[in-house]
Amino acid sequence: MSFSRHKKGSSGAGGTWALRAPIHKRTQKANLHVFKGEKYCTKCLRTVKKSLQSQTKSETISQTPPVSV
């Protein structure tokens, strides 16, 4: 995905050409993070961490011995 950047300014002597900038496209990159040796985007990382938390909660509940009264 790409979008255009600022091309011309509007202040200073010479009008719009005084602050001219090179015209080029900027590509948008995903915000990647390394988690347990894998690269995840921010959205995927949240879902992975949520699923891991729910798994650990269920494991701790199943590992606790029943309380006898």
N, C-alpha and C positions, 0 to 999 in steps of 0.2 A: 504494500500500500504506500502511496506517495502523495505528498501535497506540496504546494509551492510555498516558498519562503518570501519574506519581504523583498521587494525589488527596488523601490525608489522612495527616497525621503522627500519631505516637503518644506524643509526649513533651510535657512542659510542662503548665501549669495549663489546665484546661478539657477535658482528654482529647483526643480525636481532632479536635475542631473548632478547637483553638488554632492548628494549623498548616494550616488548610484552604487548598486551592489551587483555582483555577478548573479545571473539568473540561472538557477539550477533546481532540480527537484531533490527533496529530502525524503529518503525512505524511512518508513516507520518500522522500528524493530520491536520485537516482543521483549518484555521485562523478564529475563530468565534468571532462575536461582538454582543452585545445586543443592539437592536434598538427598542424602543417602546415596551419593554417587550418580544420581540421575538429574537431568536438567528439566525443570518445570517452569511454565509461565505462572504468573501470580495467581490466576484463576484456578489452574489445575493444582497448584501447590496447596491452596486452601482445601480443595476437595480431598486430596490425598491425606492431609493432616487430620481432617475431620474423620475420615474412615479409619485411620490408625487409632485415634482417640476412642472411637466407639468400640473397636476391637479390643483394646486394652481394658476398657471398662467392663466389657462382657467377660473377659478372661479373669479379671480380679473377682468378679461376683461369683463365677463358677468355681474358683479355687478356694474360696472361703468355706470352711466346714460349717455345717448347720449347727445352730445353737440348741442344745438340749436343756429343757427346763425341768 
